[in-house]
Amino acid sequence: MSGGGLIYVFLGFFGGLYLIFDGTRKHLLVQKITNTPTSKVRSAAVGLVELHGAARCKGEMVSPVAKTKCGFWRIIAQFYKSGKHGGWRTFYKIDSTSPFYLEDNTGKILVDPKGAKVEIPQDHKYQGYISGKGLFGMKHKKIDEKVLKYIEEQEEKIRRKFDNYKNLNVRVFEYYVADGDEVYVLGDAEIKDDEKSDVGYKNLVVKKGKYEKVMYISDRAERKIVYSLESSVRNYIVGGLILSSICLMLLLLFSGIMKP
């Protein structure tokens, strides 16, 4: 086995271990979701809570590109690399960190998405060339003007990052939880520092806690969330075991410990 091949085997072995680790982490999340009863906002108390309701904006936040009123948004930008090992590569990703409200028929509670695992579907995909030209000056489809405006509005460091790929095929994905969308939240309810109210839940904010260290946001119902996560758990753990086992056998064969 060549040196380059050996590196790939090592990467495959540790990649398999990571899949097992991530699958185990997802399994623990499933356990927390299934073992935590859904609360009404009015009944929320300090500690791990599971809530389901409608997302409501705190202020006038809008998604960065489509300008849709929302409680949470995410932007992912990728460029296309050609060649033998080419494909789409992510060069920019950002999530909103401003709090929003979750509202049900008993009240509304503040949700802080910082550090949360957020699983929501893509709302918009924009693709094209930032400059309208390829590497050799050939004209190509220019990316949507709304994306160009978004780039112009960013600080210089981010504008430079996009400028590095201005002559390559770029796609930008926009995700958001629009105002009024159904949302599921699992996280720690903690006392807010800046407000005091006679109504208990109005003193709370749901966030990634210091002890439970879990914060999960989705726009799906709990049943669908659990089904999807359980499928991922099986795939990750089984796939990780197979990959790591194969790579380990190859390493043992290479080292001479195991005979073919």
C-alpha positions in Angstrom: 0.0 0.0 0.0 1.4 3.4 -1.0 1.9 6.2 1.5 -1.0 8.1 0.0 -3.3 5.1 0.3 -2.3 4.6 3.9 -3.3 8.2 4.7 -6.8 7.5 3.2 -7.1 4.3 5.3 -6.2 6.3 8.5 -8.7 9.0 7.5 -11.4 6.3 6.8 -10.7 4.7 10.2 -11.1 7.9 12.2 -14.0 9.0 10.0 -15.8 5.8 10.9 -15.2 6.5 14.6 -16.6 10.0 14.2 -19.7 8.5 12.5 -20.2 6.2 15.5 -19.6 9.2 17.9 -22.1 11.4 16.0 -24.7 8.5 15.9 -24.3 8.0 19.6 -24.8 11.8 20.1 -28.0 11.7 18.0 -29.2 8.7 20.0 -28.8 10.7 23.2 -30.8 13.5 21.7 -33.6 11.1 20.7 -33.7 9.9 24.3 -34.0 13.5 25.6 -36.8 14.3 23.1 -38.8 11.1 23.8 -38.4 11.3 27.6 -39.2 15.0 27.9 -43.0 15.8 28.0 -44.2 18.7 25.8 -45.1 21.7 28.0 -47.4 24.5 27.4 -45.7 27.9 27.6 -47.7 28.8 30.7 -46.5 25.7 32.5 -42.8 26.1 31.6 -40.4 26.0 34.5 -36.7 26.2 35.1 -34.9 23.2 33.6 -35.1 21.1 30.4 -38.3 22.0 28.5 -39.9 20.8 25.3 -42.3 23.3 23.5 -44.2 23.5 20.3 -45.9 26.5 18.9 -45.6 29.4 16.4 -42.5 31.4 15.9 -42.9 35.1 16.6 -40.4 37.8 15.8 -38.9 39.9 18.6 -38.5 43.2 16.8 -38.5 43.5 13.0 -35.9 40.9 11.9 -36.0 39.7 8.3 -34.1 37.1 6.4 -31.0 38.6 4.8 -31.7 37.9 1.1 -35.4 37.4 0.6 -36.3 40.0 3.3 -39.0 37.7 4.8 -40.0 38.5 8.4 -38.7 35.7 10.5 -37.5 34.6 13.9 -34.4 32.7 12.7 -32.4 32.6 9.5 -29.3 30.8 8.1 -27.2 31.5 5.0 -24.8 29.0 3.4 -22.6 29.8 0.4 -20.7 27.3 -1.8 -18.5 27.5 -4.8 -17.9 24.7 -7.4 -14.4 23.3 -7.7 -13.7 21.4 -10.9 -11.3 18.6 -11.3 -10.9 15.0 -10.2 -11.7 15.7 -6.6 -14.1 18.6 -7.4 -17.6 19.4 -6.2 -19.4 22.0 -4.1 -17.4 23.4 -1.2 -18.9 25.6 1.5 -16.9 28.8 2.1 -19.4 30.8 4.2 -22.1 29.9 6.7 -23.9 32.1 9.3 -26.9 31.8 11.5 -28.9 34.5 13.2 -28.3 34.8 16.9 -31.1 37.2 17.9 -33.8 35.8 20.2 -37.4 35.1 19.0 -40.6 34.1 20.7 -42.4 30.8 20.7 -46.1 31.3 21.1 -48.9 28.8 21.9 -52.5 29.2 23.1 -51.3 29.9 26.7 -48.6 32.6 26.1 -45.2 33.2 24.5 -41.7 32.6 25.7 -38.3 33.9 24.6 -36.0 31.5 22.7 -32.3 32.2 22.3 -30.9 30.2 19.3 -27.2 30.7 20.0 -25.4 27.4 19.9 -28.6 25.5 18.9 -28.7 22.6 16.5 -31.3 23.9 14.0 -32.8 21.6 11.4 -35.1 23.4 8.9 -35.5 23.0 5.2 -34.0 25.3 2.6 -36.4 28.1 1.5 -34.4 29.7 -1.4 -31.5 28.7 -3.6 -29.6 31.3 -5.7 -27.0 30.3 -8.2 -24.7 32.0 -10.6 -21.5 34.1 -10.9 -21.0 37.1 -8.6 -19.1 39.0 -11.4 -21.2 37.6 -14.3 -17.9 36.3 -15.7 -15.9 33.1 -15.5 -12.2 32.6 -14.9 -11.3 33.5 -18.5 -13.6 36.5 -18.8 -16.4 34.5 -20.4 -19.9 35.7 -19.7 -22.0 33.6 -17.4 -25.3 33.9 -15.6 -25.0 36.5 -12.9 -26.3 35.5 -9.5 -29.6 37.1 -8.3 -29.4 40.9 -7.5 -30.7 40.2 -4.0 -27.6 38.2 -3.2 -25.4 40.9 -4.6 -27.1 43.4 -2.4 -26.7 41.1 0.6 -22.9 40.9 -0.1 -22.7 44.7 -0.4 -24.3 45.2 3.0 -21.7 43.0 4.8 -18.5 44.1 6.5 -15.4 44.2 4.4 -14.0 40.9 5.7 -17.1 39.0 4.4 -17.2 41.0 1.1 -13.6 39.9 0.5 -14.5 36.3 1.2 -17.2 36.4 -1.5 -14.9 38.4 -3.8 -12.4 35.4 -3.8 -15.0 33.4 -5.7 -16.5 36.1 -7.9 -15.5 34.3 -11.1 -16.6 30.8 -10.0 -20.0 29.2 -10.0 -21.5 30.0 -6.7 -24.8 29.0 -5.0 -26.3 30.6 -1.9 -28.9 28.8 0.2 -31.3 30.7 2.5 -33.2 29.1 5.3 -35.5 30.7 7.8 -38.3 30.2 10.3 -40.8 32.8 9.1 -43.0 34.7 11.5 -46.0 32.3 12.3 -44.2 29.1 11.2 -44.7 26.1 13.5 -41.6 25.4 15.5 -40.4 22.8 18.0 -37.9 23.7 20.7 -36.0 21.6 23.2 -33.7 23.4 25.6 -33.0 24.7 29.0 -35.4 27.3 30.5 -33.4 29.7 32.6 -34.2 32.9 34.5 -33.6 36.1 32.4 -31.3 38.7 34.0 -32.9 41.8 32.5 -36.7 41.4 33.1 -38.9 40.7 36.1 -42.6 39.8 35.8 -45.3 38.5 38.0 -46.1 35.9 35.3 -43.6 33.1 35.8 -42.8 32.1 32.2 -42.2 35.7 31.2 -39.1 35.6 33.4 -37.7 32.7 31.4 -35.6 32.2 28.3 -35.1 28.9 26.6 -31.4 28.4 25.5 -28.5 26.0 25.4 -27.9 25.4 29.1 -24.8 25.1 31.2 -25.6 21.6 32.4 -27.9 19.8 29.9 -26.0 21.5 27.0 -28.9 20.7 24.6 -30.7 23.2 22.3 -32.6 21.8 19.4 -34.9 23.7 17.0 -37.0 22.2 14.2 -40.0 23.1 12.1 -41.3 19.5 12.2 -43.6 17.7 14.6 -41.9 15.6 17.3 -42.9 12.3 15.7 -41.2 13.2 12.4 -38.1 14.5 14.3 -37.7 11.2 16.2 -38.2 9.1 13.1 -35.6 11.1 11.1 -33.0 11.1 14.0 -33.5 7.3 14.6 -32.8 6.6 10.9 -29.7 8.7 11.1 -28.6 6.9 14.3 -28.8 3.5 12.6 -27.0 4.7 9.4 -24.3 6.5 11.2 -23.4 3.8 13.7 -23.7 0.8 11.3 -21.8 2.8 8.6 -19.2 3.9 11.0 -18.6 0.3 12.3 -18.3 -1.1 8.8 -15.9 1.7 7.7 -13.7 1.6 10.7 -13.6 -2.3 10.7 -12.6 -2.4 7.0 -9.9 0.3 7.5 -8.6 -1.4 10.7 -8.2 -4.7 8.8 -6.3 -3.0 6.0 -4.0 -1.4 8.6 -3.4 -4.7 10.3 -2.6 -6.3 6.9 -0.3 -3.5 6.0 1.6 -3.8 9.3 1.9 -7.6 9.0 0.0 -8.3 12.2 -2.8 -9.9 10.2 -1.9 -12.3 7.4 -4.0 -12.2 4.1 
